[in-house]
């Protein structure tokens, strides 16, 4: 995380009022800096990756998943699909790496399916220190997320989705597009 870091979150939740007050001001500054950053990233993504990827990232950045329960962490998959216009011969098949994550907020489940960037993986970076408050391993949920653009000269440009979880783990997902499906969950009637 570049803006809403685990350290800033810890300070924001400090029992020491002076530390918490300073962190509150830092948090407000991080919000403004991130808004400017994501606006620039989305504009650049439209140019270097494509307008549809930028629209996907814009929709992703507009989701409010704070406190959503993590039902499934990103699970990478490899899909084999036929190239557009192919005759369905063996050499017309290409591999597409995807990862799906499912989160739930109240009665709404959100399925995020990422088309992973070439030679990229989903990574999880746990806290380097033991998990301590305000972080917890119990009932892991989504805290904050950030969208970024990676333009490494040695790779194709891609978008990065970083998610800070309540156990202090940071997810890093490098992607070129994302599908967002929202499902309203029905309560099961007692029988």
Phi and psi restraints in degrees (value plus and minus 20) as a CYANA .aco file:
   2 UNK   PHI    -121.9   -81.9
   2 UNK   PSI     -44.9    -4.9
   3 UNK   PHI    -135.2   -95.2
   3 UNK   PSI     -74.7   -34.7
   4 UNK   PHI    -119.3   -79.3
   4 UNK   PSI      51.2    91.2
   5 UNK   PHI     -96.8   -56.8
   5 UNK   PSI     140.4   180.4
   6 UNK   PHI     -80.0   -40.0
   6 UNK   PSI     -58.8   -18.8
   7 UNK   PHI     -84.2   -44.2
   7 UNK   PSI     -65.0   -25.0
   8 UNK   PHI     -84.2   -44.2
   8 UNK   PSI     -60.7   -20.7
   9 UNK   PHI     -81.4   -41.4
   9 UNK   PSI     -62.6   -22.6
  10 UNK   PHI     -82.2   -42.2
  10 UNK   PSI     -64.9   -24.9
  11 UNK   PHI     -84.4   -44.4
  11 UNK   PSI     -60.3   -20.3
  12 UNK   PHI     -79.4   -39.4
  12 UNK   PSI     -53.0   -13.0
  13 UNK   PHI    -119.0   -79.0
  13 UNK   PSI      -4.8    35.2
  14 UNK   PHI     -86.6   -46.6
  14 UNK   PSI     127.6   167.6
  15 UNK   PHI     -98.6   -58.6
  15 UNK   PSI     -35.4     4.6
  16 UNK   PHI    -101.7   -61.7
  16 UNK   PSI      93.7   133.7
  17 UNK   PHI     -78.6   -38.6
  17 UNK   PSI     -57.5   -17.5
  18 UNK   PHI     -85.0   -45.0
  18 UNK   PSI     -63.7   -23.7
  19 UNK   PHI     -85.9   -45.9
  19 UNK   PSI     -63.6   -23.6
  20 UNK   PHI     -84.2   -44.2
  20 UNK   PSI     -60.4   -20.4
  21 UNK   PHI     -85.5   -45.5
  21 UNK   PSI     -63.3   -23.3
  22 UNK   PHI     -82.6   -42.6
  22 UNK   PSI     -62.7   -22.7
  23 UNK   PHI     -84.6   -44.6
  23 UNK   PSI     -54.3   -14.3
  24 UNK   PHI     -80.2   -40.2
  24 UNK   PSI     -65.8   -25.8
  25 UNK   PHI     -83.9   -43.9
  25 UNK   PSI     -61.7   -21.7
  26 UNK   PHI     -83.6   -43.6
  26 UNK   PSI     -56.7   -16.7
  27 UNK   PHI     -85.0   -45.0
  27 UNK   PSI     -64.5   -24.5
  28 UNK   PHI     -81.6   -41.6
  28 UNK   PSI     -60.6   -20.6
  29 UNK   PHI     -85.2   -45.2
  29 UNK   PSI     -58.1   -18.1
  30 UNK   PHI     -84.6   -44.6
  30 UNK   PSI     -58.6   -18.6
  31 UNK   PHI     -80.5   -40.5
  31 UNK   PSI     -68.9   -28.9
  32 UNK   PHI     -84.1   -44.1
  32 UNK   PSI     -63.8   -23.8
  33 UNK   PHI     -83.6   -43.6
  33 UNK   PSI     -60.8   -20.8
  34 UNK   PHI     -86.8   -46.8
  34 UNK   PSI     -61.9   -21.9
  35 UNK   PHI     -77.0   -37.0
  35 UNK   PSI     -64.9   -24.9
  36 UNK   PHI     -85.0   -45.0
  36 UNK   PSI     -62.8   -22.8
  37 UNK   PHI     -81.3   -41.3
  37 UNK   PSI     -69.4   -29.4
  38 UNK   PHI     -87.0   -47.0
  38 UNK   PSI     -54.3   -14.3
  39 UNK   PHI     -81.5   -41.5
  39 UNK   PSI     -64.9   -24.9
  40 UNK   PHI     -83.5   -43.5
  40 UNK   PSI     -62.9   -22.9
  41 UNK   PHI     -81.0   -41.0
  41 UNK   PSI     -64.9   -24.9
  42 UNK   PHI     -84.9   -44.9
  42 UNK   PSI     -59.6   -19.6
  43 UNK   PHI     -83.7   -43.7
  43 UNK   PSI     -66.6   -26.6
  44 UNK   PHI     -86.5   -46.5
  44 UNK   PSI     -59.0   -19.0
  45 UNK   PHI     -80.4   -40.4
  45 UNK   PSI     -58.1   -18.1
  46 UNK   PHI     -78.8   -38.8
  46 UNK   PSI     -53.9   -13.9
  47 UNK   PHI    -102.9   -62.9
  47 UNK   PSI     -67.5   -27.5
  48 UNK   PHI    -110.1   -70.1
  48 UNK   PSI     -43.8    -3.8
  49 UNK   PHI    -130.9   -90.9
  49 UNK   PSI     -63.5   -23.5
  50 UNK   PHI     121.0   161.0
  50 UNK   PSI     133.0   173.0
  51 UNK   PHI     -81.5   -41.5
  51 UNK   PSI     -56.1   -16.1
  52 UNK   PHI     -88.0   -48.0
  52 UNK   PSI     -57.3   -17.3
  53 UNK   PHI     -84.5   -44.5
  53 UNK   PSI     -60.0   -20.0
  54 UNK   PHI     -84.4   -44.4
  54 UNK   PSI     -59.4   -19.4
  55 UNK   PHI     -85.0   -45.0
  55 UNK   PSI     -61.9   -21.9
  56 UNK   PHI     -78.2   -38.2
  56 UNK   PSI     -68.1   -28.1
  57 UNK   PHI     -85.1   -45.1
  57 UNK   PSI     -56.3   -16.3
  58 UNK   PHI     -84.5   -44.5
  58 UNK   PSI     -63.4   -23.4
  59 UNK   PHI     -84.6   -44.6
  59 UNK   PSI     -61.9   -21.9
  60 UNK   PHI     -80.1   -40.1
  60 UNK   PSI     -62.9   -22.9
  61 UNK   PHI     -89.9   -49.9
  61 UNK   PSI     -39.1     0.9
  62 UNK   PHI    -108.2   -68.2
  62 UNK   PSI     -30.8     9.2
  63 UNK   PHI     -87.8   -47.8
  63 UNK   PSI     124.4   164.4
  64 UNK   PHI    -133.5   -93.5
  64 UNK   PSI      75.1   115.1
  65 UNK   PHI    -130.0   -90.0
  65 UNK   PSI      -5.4    34.6
  66 UNK   PHI     -74.5   -34.5
  66 UNK   PSI     109.0   149.0
  67 UNK   PHI      54.0    94.0
  67 UNK   PSI     -11.3    28.7
  68 UNK   PHI     -88.6   -48.6
  68 UNK   PSI     117.1   157.1
  69 UNK   PHI     -92.0   -52.0
  69 UNK   PSI     120.5   160.5
  70 UNK   PHI    -106.9   -66.9
  70 UNK   PSI      91.5   131.5
  71 UNK   PHI    -107.7   -67.7
  71 UNK   PSI     -61.3   -21.3
  72 UNK   PHI    -164.8  -124.8
  72 UNK   PSI     102.8   142.8
  73 UNK   PHI     -89.5   -49.5
  73 UNK   PSI     142.5   182.5
  74 UNK   PHI     -72.9   -32.9
  74 UNK   PSI     104.3   144.3
  75 UNK   PHI    -133.1   -93.1
  75 UNK   PSI      91.4   131.4
  76 UNK   PHI     -90.6   -50.6
  76 UNK   PSI     124.7   164.7
  77 UNK   PHI    -159.0  -119.0
  77 UNK   PSI     133.9   173.9
  78 UNK   PHI    -137.3   -97.3
  78 UNK   PSI     100.8   140.8
  79 UNK   PHI    -120.9   -80.9
  79 UNK   PSI     124.4   164.4
  80 UNK   PHI    -131.9   -91.9
  80 UNK   PSI      96.9   136.9
  81 UNK   PHI    -145.6  -105.6
  81 UNK   PSI     133.9   173.9
  82 UNK   PHI     -99.8   -59.8
  82 UNK   PSI     120.1   160.1
  83 UNK   PHI     -84.1   -44.1
  83 UNK   PSI     126.3   166.3
  84 UNK   PHI     -74.6   -34.6
  84 UNK   PSI     111.9   151.9
  85 UNK   PHI      57.9    97.9
  85 UNK   PSI     -13.8    26.2
  86 UNK   PHI     -95.0   -55.0
  86 UNK   PSI     138.7   178.7
  87 UNK   PHI    -110.8   -70.8
  87 UNK   PSI      -8.9    31.1
  88 UNK   PHI      44.3    84.3
  88 UNK   PSI      16.3    56.3
  89 UNK   PHI    -108.9   -68.9
  89 UNK   PSI     141.1   181.1
  90 UNK   PHI     -75.0   -35.0
  90 UNK   PSI     -58.7   -18.7
  91 UNK   PHI     -99.9   -59.9
  91 UNK   PSI     -21.2    18.8
  92 UNK   PHI    -115.2   -75.2
  92 UNK   PSI     -13.0    27.0
  93 UNK   PHI    -115.7   -75.7
  93 UNK   PSI     115.6   155.6
  94 UNK   PHI    -144.1  -104.1
  94 UNK   PSI     132.0   172.0
  95 UNK   PHI    -112.9   -72.9
  95 UNK   PSI     119.4   159.4
  96 UNK   PHI    -147.9  -107.9
  96 UNK   PSI      99.8   139.8
  97 UNK   PHI    -109.0   -69.0
  97 UNK   PSI     108.7   148.7
  98 UNK   PHI    -149.3  -109.3
  98 UNK   PSI     145.4   185.4
  99 UNK   PHI    -164.2  -124.2
  99 UNK   PSI     118.1   158.1
 100 UNK   PHI    -138.0   -98.0
 100 UNK   PSI     121.1   161.1
 101 UNK   PHI    -153.2  -113.2
 101 UNK   PSI     120.0   160.0
 102 UNK   PHI    -142.6  -102.6
 102 UNK   PSI     110.2   150.2
 103 UNK   PHI    -148.8  -108.8
 103 UNK   PSI     136.0   176.0
 104 UNK   PHI    -152.1  -112.1
 104 UNK   PSI     110.0   150.0
 105 UNK   PHI    -147.6  -107.6
 105 UNK   PSI      92.5   132.5
 106 UNK   PHI      36.9    76.9
 106 UNK   PSI    -145.4  -105.4
 107 UNK   PHI    -118.0   -78.0
 107 UNK   PSI      -0.7    39.3
 108 UNK   PHI    -134.7   -94.7
 108 UNK   PSI     101.8   141.8
 109 UNK   PHI    -120.9   -80.9
 109 UNK   PSI     118.0   158.0
 110 UNK   PHI    -141.0  -101.0
 110 UNK   PSI     105.7   145.7
 111 UNK   PHI    -127.5   -87.5
 111 UNK   PSI      99.7   139.7
 112 UNK   PHI    -126.0   -86.0
 112 UNK   PSI      99.3   139.3
 113 UNK   PHI    -138.0   -98.0
 113 UNK   PSI      92.7   132.7
 114 UNK   PHI    -116.7   -76.7
 114 UNK   PSI     116.8   156.8
 115 UNK   PHI    -107.8   -67.8
 115 UNK   PSI      89.7   129.7
 116 UNK   PHI     -90.7   -50.7
 116 UNK   PSI     125.4   165.4
 117 UNK   PHI     -88.1   -48.1
 117 UNK   PSI     133.5   173.5
 118 UNK   PHI     -73.6   -33.6
 118 UNK   PSI     123.4   163.4
 119 UNK   PHI      28.8    68.8
 119 UNK   PSI       6.2    46.2
 120 UNK   PHI    -134.4   -94.4
 120 UNK   PSI     138.3   178.3
 121 UNK   PHI    -152.7  -112.7
 121 UNK   PSI     145.8   185.8
 122 UNK   PHI    -102.8   -62.8
 122 UNK   PSI     111.2   151.2
 123 UNK   PHI    -144.3  -104.3
 123 UNK   PSI     128.4   168.4
 124 UNK   PHI    -144.5  -104.5
 124 UNK   PSI     109.0   149.0
 125 UNK   PHI    -135.8   -95.8
 125 UNK   PSI      79.6   119.6
 126 UNK   PHI     -91.9   -51.9
 126 UNK   PSI     144.4   184.4
 127 UNK   PHI     -77.8   -37.8
 127 UNK   PSI     122.3   162.3
 128 UNK   PHI     -97.3   -57.3
 128 UNK   PSI     -40.6    -0.6
 129 UNK   PHI    -123.4   -83.4
 129 UNK   PSI     145.8   185.8
 130 UNK   PHI     -76.7   -36.7
 130 UNK   PSI     128.4   168.4
 131 UNK   PHI     -88.6   -48.6
 131 UNK   PSI      99.7   139.7
 132 UNK   PHI    -151.9  -111.9
 132 UNK   PSI     138.4   178.4
 133 UNK   PHI     -72.9   -32.9
 133 UNK   PSI     121.5   161.5
 134 UNK   PHI    -105.6   -65.6
 134 UNK   PSI     -13.5    26.5
 135 UNK   PHI    -107.8   -67.8
 135 UNK   PSI     132.8   172.8
 136 UNK   PHI    -173.5  -133.5
 136 UNK   PSI     125.3   165.3
 137 UNK   PHI    -102.1   -62.1
 137 UNK   PSI     -28.1    11.9
 138 UNK   PHI    -105.2   -65.2
 138 UNK   PSI     115.9   155.9
 139 UNK   PHI      28.2    68.2
 139 UNK   PSI      42.5    82.5
 140 UNK   PHI     -80.8   -40.8
 140 UNK   PSI     112.1   152.1
 141 UNK   PHI    -160.2  -120.2
 141 UNK   PSI     149.3   189.3
 142 UNK   PHI     -97.9   -57.9
 142 UNK   PSI     107.6   147.6
 143 UNK   PHI    -119.1   -79.1
 143 UNK   PSI     -89.7   -49.7
 144 UNK   PHI    -162.0  -122.0
 144 UNK   PSI     138.2   178.2
 145 UNK   PHI    -160.5  -120.5
 145 UNK   PSI     141.2   181.2
 146 UNK   PHI    -160.2  -120.2
 146 UNK   PSI     127.9   167.9
 147 UNK   PHI    -129.6   -89.6
 147 UNK   PSI     119.3   159.3
 148 UNK   PHI    -161.5  -121.5
 148 UNK   PSI     144.0   184.0
 149 UNK   PHI    -136.7   -96.7
 149 UNK   PSI     108.6   148.6
 150 UNK   PHI    -128.6   -88.6
 150 UNK   PSI     102.0   142.0
 151 UNK   PHI    -142.0  -102.0
 151 UNK   PSI      36.0    76.0
 152 UNK   PHI     -90.1   -50.1
 152 UNK   PSI     107.5   147.5
 153 UNK   PHI     -81.2   -41.2
 153 UNK   PSI     -44.4    -4.4
 154 UNK   PHI    -106.2   -66.2
 154 UNK   PSI     -24.0    16.0
 155 UNK   PHI    -154.9  -114.9
 155 UNK   PSI     146.0   186.0
 156 UNK   PHI     -90.0   -50.0
 156 UNK   PSI     125.2   165.2
 157 UNK   PHI     -82.3   -42.3
 157 UNK   PSI     128.1   168.1
 158 UNK   PHI    -172.2  -132.2
 158 UNK   PSI     147.6   187.6
 159 UNK   PHI    -115.3   -75.3
 159 UNK   PSI     130.9   170.9
 160 UNK   PHI    -141.8  -101.8
 160 UNK   PSI     109.6   149.6
 161 UNK   PHI    -131.1   -91.1
 161 UNK   PSI      98.2   138.2
 162 UNK   PHI    -128.7   -88.7
 162 UNK   PSI     113.8   153.8
 163 UNK   PHI    -149.7  -109.7
 163 UNK   PSI     106.3   146.3
 164 UNK   PHI    -113.8   -73.8
 164 UNK   PSI     102.3   142.3
 165 UNK   PHI    -117.4   -77.4
 165 UNK   PSI     141.9   181.9
 166 UNK   PHI     -87.4   -47.4
 166 UNK   PSI     -33.1     6.9
 167 UNK   PHI    -113.3   -73.3
 167 UNK   PSI     -12.3    27.7
 168 UNK   PHI      69.6   109.6
 168 UNK   PSI     -25.1    14.9
 169 UNK   PHI     -93.9   -53.9
 169 UNK   PSI     119.1   159.1
 170 UNK   PHI    -129.7   -89.7
 170 UNK   PSI     104.0   144.0
 171 UNK   PHI    -110.1   -70.1
 171 UNK   PSI     122.4   162.4
 172 UNK   PHI    -150.8  -110.8
 172 UNK   PSI      95.9   135.9
 173 UNK   PHI    -142.3  -102.3
 173 UNK   PSI      96.1   136.1
 174 UNK   PHI    -113.8   -73.8
 174 UNK   PSI     103.1   143.1
 175 UNK   PHI    -163.4  -123.4
 175 UNK   PSI     143.1   183.1
 176 UNK   PHI    -131.0   -91.0
 176 UNK   PSI     -42.7    -2.7
 177 UNK   PHI    -176.2  -136.2
 177 UNK   PSI     141.9   181.9
 178 UNK   PHI    -163.6  -123.6
 178 UNK   PSI     118.1   158.1
 179 UNK   PHI    -124.4   -84.4
 179 UNK   PSI     114.1   154.1
 180 UNK   PHI    -140.4  -100.4
 180 UNK   PSI      96.4   136.4
 181 UNK   PHI    -138.8   -98.8
 181 UNK   PSI     107.4   147.4
 182 UNK   PHI    -133.1   -93.1
 182 UNK   PSI     113.4   153.4
 183 UNK   PHI    -148.8  -108.8
 183 UNK   PSI     109.9   149.9
 184 UNK   PHI    -104.8   -64.8
 184 UNK   PSI     105.7   145.7
 185 UNK   PHI    -107.3   -67.3
 185 UNK   PSI     115.5   155.5
 186 UNK   PHI    -112.5   -72.5
 186 UNK   PSI     123.8   163.8
 187 UNK   PHI     -96.4   -56.4
 187 UNK   PSI     118.9   158.9
 188 UNK   PHI     -98.8   -58.8
 188 UNK   PSI     110.8   150.8
 189 UNK   PHI     -94.7   -54.7
 189 UNK   PSI     117.0   157.0
 190 UNK   PHI     -90.2   -50.2
 190 UNK   PSI     115.0   155.0
